[in-house]
Amino acid sequence: MPGECSRRYGVHVASLANPRRASMRLRRSRSPVRRPEGSSPVSADLLATIAMHPSVDHADEEFWIFAYGSLMWRPGFAFLERVPARLIGAHRALCVYSHVHRGTPERPGLVLGLDHGGICRGIAYRTQVSCRATTLAYLRAREQTTMVYREATRRVMLLHPERHVRAVCYLVDRSHPQYAGRLDLATQLHYVRQGHGKSGANRDYVLATVRELEALGCRDRGLHLLHERLHGVHESHPPGT
């Protein structure tokens, strides 16, 4: 029910439909918006971006979200189904310098992005259609703190049973200053070891992602090599030491 969505995320559906009114309400409010643990506040600016994606925000078909990183093991929103899925045309990569969740601007961490080309195994969540607006507001507050990702809708294959759906996903913006590109293993290890942000240690983020991939029966060679180094199976040193 819409009311349940509003209570869950602390965002009013009527406000989401009118970003200007939402902005005025938030400016008048003295207390922060209630939100799931570990998420970011839903700001007036983020509420205002909802009008930019009418095909996502106002579609009346099933609403799916494709997860490839922390959303796989910590979604933070209510869902009706959780299904292994595959996306063609993009791959998972540690290609984003984290300045908020797993690092700071002074000591960046390194988090995942969906980068151009290849295939990505992940999780597709089906959420309640009536919660579409509040779910998107939560995702944008969490994923778009520095606007390093581009929100998009892509065709994904659900694996059990097999069928295609359209799902919201977050693709890395290669033109953004936080896009790290392709880093060698030693450099990745350096950033992951030093990174710590509002959502915790960067090391924990990588280890939790690998555990989730293993639960899916999926092996990501780069992440698994990094996982071994973080456990001390092979020692490595930061660049320049």
C-alpha positions in Angstrom: 0.0 0.0 0.0 1.3 3.6 -0.7 0.9 4.5 3.0 3.1 1.6 4.0 5.8 2.7 1.5 5.7 6.2 2.9 6.2 4.9 6.4 8.9 2.5 5.4 11.1 5.1 3.6 9.9 8.3 5.3 8.9 9.8 1.9 5.4 10.8 0.9 4.3 9.6 -2.5 2.4 12.8 -3.1 5.6 14.7 -2.5 7.5 12.6 -5.1 4.9 13.4 -7.7 5.5 17.1 -7.1 9.3 17.7 -6.5 8.9 21.5 -5.9 6.4 20.9 -3.1 8.7 18.2 -1.7 11.6 20.6 -1.7 9.6 23.2 0.2 8.5 20.5 2.8 12.0 19.3 3.3 13.3 22.9 3.8 10.6 23.5 6.5 11.3 20.2 8.3 13.7 20.3 11.3 14.2 16.5 11.5 15.9 14.3 9.0 13.9 12.0 6.8 13.6 8.5 8.2 15.3 5.9 6.1 16.6 2.3 6.2 19.8 1.7 8.2 22.9 2.6 6.3 21.1 4.7 3.6 21.5 8.4 2.8 18.9 11.1 3.4 16.4 11.7 0.6 17.3 15.3 -0.3 15.2 17.8 -2.1 17.6 17.7 -5.0 17.2 13.9 -5.3 13.5 14.2 -5.1 13.5 16.7 -7.9 15.4 14.3 -10.2 12.5 12.0 -10.3 10.8 14.1 -12.9 13.8 13.4 -15.2 12.9 9.7 -15.8 9.2 9.5 -16.6 9.6 6.1 -18.3 11.0 4.7 -15.0 8.9 6.6 -12.5 5.5 6.3 -14.1 5.4 3.0 -15.9 2.6 0.7 -14.7 4.2 -2.7 -15.5 6.2 -4.8 -13.1 9.0 -2.9 -11.4 12.4 -4.7 -11.3 15.8 -3.6 -10.0 19.0 -5.3 -11.1 21.7 -5.6 -8.3 25.3 -6.4 -8.9 27.1 -5.1 -5.8 26.0 -4.2 -2.3 22.3 -4.2 -3.3 22.7 -8.0 -3.7 23.3 -8.5 0.0 21.9 -5.3 1.5 19.0 -4.1 -0.6 17.5 -1.8 2.0 14.0 -1.8 0.4 11.0 -4.1 0.5 10.7 -6.6 -2.4 8.3 -9.4 -3.5 10.8 -11.5 -5.4 14.6 -12.0 -5.4 15.8 -13.9 -8.5 19.3 -14.7 -9.9 19.6 -12.7 -13.2 22.0 -11.9 -16.0 22.5 -8.6 -17.9 24.2 -8.5 -21.3 26.1 -5.5 -22.4 27.8 -4.5 -19.2 30.1 -6.1 -16.7 30.8 -5.7 -12.9 34.1 -3.8 -12.2 35.8 -2.2 -9.3 36.0 1.1 -11.2 34.6 3.8 -8.9 36.5 5.7 -6.4 34.4 5.9 -3.3 34.3 9.2 -1.5 31.2 8.5 0.8 30.2 5.0 1.5 33.5 3.2 1.5 36.0 6.0 1.6 36.5 9.8 1.7 37.9 12.3 -0.8 41.2 12.3 1.1 41.4 8.5 1.4 39.2 7.0 -1.4 37.9 3.5 -1.4 37.0 1.5 -4.5 33.5 0.2 -5.2 31.7 -1.5 -8.1 30.1 -0.1 -11.1 28.4 -1.6 -14.2 30.9 -0.7 -17.0 30.4 -1.0 -20.7 30.6 -4.4 -22.4 30.4 -8.0 -21.4 28.0 -9.9 -19.2 27.1 -9.5 -15.5 25.5 -12.0 -13.2 23.5 -10.6 -10.3 20.1 -10.4 -8.5 16.9 -9.0 -9.8 14.3 -7.7 -7.3 10.6 -7.3 -8.0 9.1 -4.6 -5.8 5.5 -3.6 -5.2 4.3 -1.4 -8.0 2.7 1.0 -5.5 6.1 1.5 -3.9 7.8 2.4 -7.2 8.3 6.1 -6.3 9.5 5.6 -2.8 11.8 2.8 -3.8 13.4 4.9 -6.5 13.8 7.8 -4.1 15.7 5.5 -1.7 17.9 4.1 -4.4 18.8 7.5 -5.7 19.6 8.7 -2.2 21.9 5.7 -1.8 23.4 5.3 -5.3 23.5 8.9 -6.5 25.2 10.8 -3.7 27.9 12.0 -6.1 26.1 11.3 -9.3 28.9 8.8 -10.5 26.2 6.4 -11.8 23.7 6.8 -14.6 20.2 5.4 -13.9 19.0 3.3 -16.8 16.5 0.6 -17.6 17.9 -2.5 -19.2 16.6 -5.9 -20.4 17.8 -8.6 -18.0 17.3 -12.4 -18.1 15.8 -14.0 -15.0 17.4 -17.4 -14.5 14.9 -19.4 -12.4 12.7 -19.7 -14.5 14.1 -18.1 -17.6 12.3 -15.0 -18.8 13.2 -11.4 -19.8 12.2 -8.3 -17.8 13.1 -4.6 -17.9 15.0 -3.6 -14.8 16.4 -0.4 -13.3 20.2 -0.5 -13.0 23.0 2.0 -12.2 25.7 2.2 -14.9 29.0 4.0 -14.2 29.5 7.4 -15.9 32.9 7.2 -17.5 33.1 11.0 -17.7 32.8 11.4 -14.0 36.0 12.3 -12.0 35.4 9.3 -9.7 35.6 6.8 -12.6 38.8 4.9 -11.9 38.9 2.8 -15.1 40.8 -0.4 -15.2 43.2 -0.7 -12.2 45.8 -3.4 -11.7 45.4 -5.8 -8.7 48.0 -4.1 -6.5 46.4 -0.7 -7.0 42.9 -2.1 -6.2 44.3 -3.7 -3.1 45.8 -0.4 -1.9 42.5 1.5 -2.2 40.4 -1.3 -0.7 42.7 -1.6 2.3 42.7 2.1 3.1 39.0 2.8 2.3 36.5 3.4 5.1 33.4 5.4 4.8 29.9 5.9 6.2 28.9 2.4 5.3 32.0 0.8 6.8 35.3 -0.7 5.7 36.0 -1.2 2.0 37.4 -4.6 2.8 34.1 -5.8 4.2 32.3 -4.6 1.0 34.6 -6.7 -1.2 34.4 -9.8 1.0 30.6 -9.6 1.3 30.2 -9.2 -2.5 32.4 -12.3 -3.1 30.4 -14.3 -0.6 27.2 -13.4 -2.5 28.7 -14.3 -5.8 29.7 -17.7 -4.5 26.2 -18.2 -3.2 25.1 -17.6 -6.8 27.6 -20.2 -8.1 29.4 -17.4 -9.9 33.2 -16.7 -9.9 34.5 -13.3 -10.8 38.3 -13.8 -11.3 39.3 -10.3 -10.4 37.2 -10.1 -7.3 38.3 -13.5 -6.1 42.0 -12.7 -6.6 41.4 -9.5 -4.5 39.6 -11.6 -1.9 42.6 -13.9 -1.6 45.0 -11.0 -1.1 42.7 -9.4 1.5 42.8 -12.7 3.4 46.6 -12.8 3.1 46.8 -15.8 0.8 49.3 -13.7 -1.3 50.9 -10.6 0.1 51.1 -7.4 -2.0 52.2 -3.9 -1.4 50.7 -0.5 -2.2 52.0 1.3 -5.3 55.3 3.1 -4.8 56.4 1.1 -1.7 
